[in-house]
Amino acid sequence: MHALGPGLVTGASDDDPSGIGTYSQVGAQFGFGMLWTMLFSYPLMVSIQLICARIGRVTGHGVAGNLRRYYPAWLLYPIVLLLLIANTINIGADLGAMSAALHLLVGGPVGWYTAAFGVTSALLQVFVPYHYYVRVLKCLTLALFAYVATVLVIHIPWLTVAKETLLPALSFKSEYVTAVVAILGTTISPYLFFWQASQEVEDQEAAPTEHPLKQAPSEAPKQLARIKLDTWIGMGLSNFVAFFIILTTAVTLFAHGVTNIDSASKAAEALRPIAGNFAFFLFAAGIIGTGLLAIPVLAGSAAYGVGEALKWITGLEKTLAQAHGFYAVIVLATLAGVGMNYSGINPIKALFWTAVINGVIAVPILVVIMLMAVRPKIMGAFVVSRRLLMVGWLTTVVMGLSVIGMLITWPK
């Protein structure tokens, strides 16, 4: 656990309540037919997060910081704005799902829970130093295993699961292609790119004996090996848990004809009469735990993007006085997410489409990241290897083709 860090937290935060809602919906709608996406997306996800982590550790700057230094403003500002909008909607959806889950477990006022979760998360990020807070985030990754434990209390036809995972019946229908884009947009999401790169910078700055690798090449073997281990494990945890969320809802909800689930909390509620109270409790409690992990990542990645783009001092290790603009973005994005739950806008309905939007905007961001990774001016002697470059471009192409396929098959 000491060796793991940005990769573990990044991967675990990918299974946030809105992601759980997306996985629950595709499991309820398509049964075992989407399990293959978790195997397929794993190496793609790892390759991109490895590249982002290397950019942060090598240069000493996050993705937005490097965008500002080496690319035009007309490219930088729209990307950061889209990141901020998508993350704020995600925060609103996550807070709504967490509050609904707590209401399912103990009753009480959903509106007060939403405000309490949002305000608590913002205050912790602002006033608790990063080196303490990251320990809390690591511990919260354990909440993900609630979705693995759920499978222990329901019957699983494992031979059928293996067959449909390894030999899926693919479809080019609009709803199927859109669901694939939503899954890719959830697993390979822009906020993860920005967060892991910036957390590598944060970790490096918090350690007096460590430096950006361009300045200290002798540190490279140890750091690059750590990044590789951290990222493979973190992304593996993310997809492992997502696989079990799809599996749980497929074997319960889909099998009983419940095919329309538009939130994580509704998935938990629908499980109770089918899989029993214990499965319901695990699923609902997991939503709260994963939300507590994901809200700081969503708000923090938005703040890193905005702060680096505007040349502000950034970092969760900084005090409020040192980085007031950075923390202002965290607070405002979190409070805007809280406000969405009171405004008449239904963030829960928006979450699936937020995943689709993330899948669309990820494509141009991926192109820029791949171009960064091979520029000696940015990466020095640490441009990415040919193998990693090939998988990274494959990921970019797959994301692009899935978006094109969605547009082509969209109902006229």
BAZA-677804 format. One line per 4 residues: number of its first residue (from 1); for each residue x, y, z of C-alpha. Coordinates in steps of 0.02 Angstrom, whole numbers, plus 50000, padded with zeros to 5 digits. Layout:
! residues N
NUM) X Y Z  ...
//
This chain:
! residues 412
1) 50000 50000 50000  50147 50118 50032  50216 50087 49858  50047 50114 49776
5) 49982 50290 49755  49918 50392 49607  49879 50238 49502  49782 50150 49640
9) 49679 50304 49687  49649 50348 49504  49590 50173 49459  49479 50158 49612
13) 49400 50328 49583  49350 50271 49409  49216 50163 49492  49124 50314 49561
17) 48935 50313 49589  48901 50379 49414  49014 50244 49343  48922 50116 49449
21) 48760 50182 49374  48828 50161 49198  48890 49984 49232  48726 49940 49317
25) 48626 50004 49168  48725 49903 49039  48717 49748 49150  48529 49766 49169
29) 48503 49808 48985  48622 49686 48900  48653 49550 49030  48822 49466 49009
33) 48839 49544 48836  48951 49687 48896  49070 49592 49010  49197 49579 48869
37) 49225 49768 48874  49313 49754 49042  49445 49637 48971  49460 49735 48810
41) 49477 49906 48892  49604 49854 49025  49766 49864 48923  49700 50019 48834
45) 49665 50105 48999  49833 50054 49071  49929 50121 48921  49851 50294 48928
49) 49867 50310 49117  50049 50253 49107  50084 50388 48979  49996 50522 49083
53) 50089 50469 49240  50255 50475 49147  50217 50648 49080  50188 50710 49257
57) 50340 50627 49335  50459 50668 49193  50413 50851 49168  50358 50902 49342
61) 50196 50972 49267  50022 50902 49239  49933 50879 49074  49860 51055 49073
65) 50027 51130 49126  50113 51051 48977  49970 51100 48863  49995 51281 48916
69) 50182 51275 48889  50187 51191 48719  50018 51212 48633  49908 51360 48581
73) 49778 51437 48696  49636 51396 48575  49670 51212 48609  49704 51227 48796
77) 49553 51326 48856  49413 51225 48771  49487 51063 48838  49498 51130 49015
81) 49322 51204 49004  49248 51038 48944  49341 50949 49085  49269 51070 49213
85) 49091 51052 49148  49096 50862 49137  49174 50845 49310  49046 50961 49389
89) 48902 50860 49317  48988 50701 49377  49005 50775 49552  48820 50817 49554
93) 48772 50642 49497  48887 50562 49625  48823 50667 49769  48643 50628 49720
97) 48680 50442 49713  48772 50443 49880  48629 50535 49966  48499 50420 49891
101) 48600 50268 49947  48614 50333 50125  48427 50367 50126  48396 50187 50071
105) 48503 50124 50214  48448 50234 50360  48308 50347 50297  48315 50533 50329
109) 48323 50690 50221  48411 50664 50054  48437 50852 50030  48532 50869 50192
113) 48640 50719 50152  48687 50795 49984  48743 50957 50064  48835 50865 50204
117) 48932 50753 50083  48979 50900 49971  49031 51020 50108  49129 50886 50203
121) 49223 50833 50047  49268 51013 50002  49327 51054 50179  49436 50898 50189
125) 49522 50941 50026  49551 51121 50077  49612 51096 50255  49689 50922 50265
129) 49866 50911 50192  49884 50794 50045  50005 50672 50129  49872 50636 50262
133) 49722 50643 50146  49795 50521 50020  49801 50388 50157  49613 50410 50180
137) 49587 50393 49992  49689 50233 49989  49584 50159 50129  49424 50206 50038
141) 49476 50096 49892  49425 49949 50004  49243 50003 49979  49255 49936 49802
145) 49261 49757 49865  49079 49773 49916  49039 49737 49734  49146 49581 49733
149) 49066 49523 49896  48892 49546 49822  48926 49403 49703  48956 49287 49851
153) 48772 49296 49900  48693 49262 49730  48704 49115 49611  48818 49143 49460
157) 48817 49029 49304  49005 49040 49283  49017 48935 49123  48892 49050 49036
161) 48985 49202 49103  49152 49138 49035  49076 49097 48865  48991 49266 48842
165) 49143 49360 48906  49267 49276 48791  49150 49248 48642  49030 49394 48647
169) 48888 49419 48523  48930 49593 48459  48799 49710 48389  48798 49869 48286
173) 48629 49929 48348  48626 50109 48408  48592 50070 48591  48731 49940 48596
177) 48862 50054 48516  48809 50199 48628  48830 50087 48781  49005 50038 48723
181) 49050 50223 48705  48979 50256 48879  49084 50115 48953  49242 50175 48866
185) 49202 50353 48920  49186 50292 49100  49342 50183 49102  49452 50296 48992
189) 49395 50464 49057  49481 50633 49038  49478 50675 49223  49584 50520 49255
193) 49717 50583 49133  49732 50750 49223  49723 50678 49398  49858 50544 49385
197) 49982 50659 49298  49955 50794 49429  49966 50670 49573  50135 50613 49511
201) 50189 50795 49520  50111 50811 49693  50201 50656 49758  50367 50714 49685
205) 50352 50887 49762  50305 50813 49931  50467 50710 49936  50622 50820 49964
209) 50739 50691 49886  50639 50670 49724  50641 50777 49567  50565 50781 49392
213) 50653 50645 49293  50711 50767 49160  50816 50849 49295  50867 50689 49385
217) 50881 50543 49261  50962 50434 49393  50793 50422 49482  50708 50354 49327
221) 50728 50163 49348  50649 50162 49521  50511 50287 49481  50461 50214 49313
225) 50453 50039 49388  50343 50104 49529  50229 50194 49406  50210 50035 49303
229) 50165 49928 49453  50050 50061 49527  49956 50088 49363  49933 49905 49316
233) 49865 49867 49491  49757 50023 49502  49676 50000 49332  49660 49814 49362
237) 49563 49848 49522  49451 49969 49427  49404 49847 49290  49394 49698 49407
241) 49263 49786 49511  49170 49854 49358  49162 49675 49292  49075 49619 49452
245) 48953 49766 49449  48898 49719 49273  48893 49535 49323  48788 49568 49478
249) 48657 49670 49386  48656 49550 49239  48624 49396 49343  48491 49481 49449
253) 48406 49628 49363  48425 49574 49180  48375 49396 49221  48214 49460 49303
257) 48168 49581 49165  48224 49741 49254  48314 49823 49108  48304 50010 49144
261) 48415 50071 49286  48464 50254 49277  48561 50270 49440  48671 50171 49558
265) 48548 50191 49702  48405 50124 49596  48513 49974 49554  48539 49943 49739
269) 48353 49961 49775  48306 49844 49633  48427 49712 49700  48338 49694 49868
273) 48184 49592 49814  48289 49486 49696  48455 49457 49785  48409 49491 49966
277) 48446 49621 50099  48631 49581 50117  48667 49608 49931  48565 49768 49938
281) 48664 49829 50090  48833 49793 50011  48785 49877 49847  48715 50033 49932
285) 48857 50050 50058  48983 50034 49918  48904 50182 49829  48939 50294 49979
289) 49118 50233 49999  49162 50252 49816  49081 50424 49811  49188 50484 49956
293) 49339 50428 49854  49282 50498 49687  49221 50673 49734  49396 50734 49782
297) 49469 50661 49622  49337 50744 49512  49350 50913 49598  49539 50901 49613
301) 49570 50856 49431  49461 51003 49376  49560 51119 49491  49726 51055 49425
305) 49667 51083 49247  49603 51260 49277  49748 51309 49391  49884 51249 49275
309) 49799 51329 49125  49792 51498 49214  49968 51486 49289  49904 51475 49467
313) 49993 51390 49610  49914 51218 49622  49926 51070 49739  49833 50986 49881
317) 49991 50999 49986  49982 51190 49973  49890 51293 50104  49734 51393 50065
321) 49835 51554 50073  49962 51487 49948  49838 51416 49821  49673 51507 49849
325) 49624 51501 49664  49656 51313 49655  49550 51280 49810  49416 51399 49748
329) 49389 51288 49596  49375 51134 49709  49246 51219 49820  49146 51297 49678
333) 49141 51137 49574  49085 51037 49726  48953 51165 49776  48891 51175 49596
337) 48870 50986 49603  48772 51005 49765  48666 51141 49686  48621 51031 49538
341) 48526 50920 49657  48416 51066 49710  48396 51155 49544  48272 51043 49455
345) 48410 50976 49342  48417 50788 49362  48602 50745 49371  48561 50560 49382
349) 48484 50561 49209  48637 50657 49149  48764 50531 49213  48750 50405 49071
353) 48765 50544 48943  48909 50620 49040  48999 50455 49011  48958 50469 48826
357) 49020 50650 48823  49180 50596 48911  49204 50465 48776  49186 50598 48641
361) 49299 50731 48717  49429 50601 48766  49476 50579 48583  49555 50751 48550
365) 49634 50750 48723  49710 50579 48688  49782 50642 48523  49869 50786 48612
369) 49933 50673 48752  50006 50551 48626  50092 50694 48534  50163 50757 48700
373) 50231 50586 48744  50346 50579 48592  50411 50759 48592  50590 50767 48656
377) 50562 50951 48696  50433 50896 48826  50494 50724 48879  50681 50741 48854
381) 50762 50570 48849  50604 50490 48919  50492 50487 48766  50380 50334 48778
385) 50432 50167 48706  50372 50107 48538  50265 49970 48616  50178 50091 48735
389) 50158 50215 48593  50073 50085 48483  49948 50036 48618  49917 50218 48659
393) 49876 50259 48478  49770 50100 48467  49671 50165 48616  49648 50333 48531
397) 49589 50250 48370  49469 50133 48463  49394 50281 48556  49377 50378 48393
401) 49299 50233 48298  49175 50198 48438  49117 50380 48433  49102 50374 48242
405) 49006 50211 48256  48887 50291 48381  48855 50439 48266  48829 50328 48113
409) 48705 50213 48201  48615 50354 48291  48427 50347 48257  48377 50469 48120
//
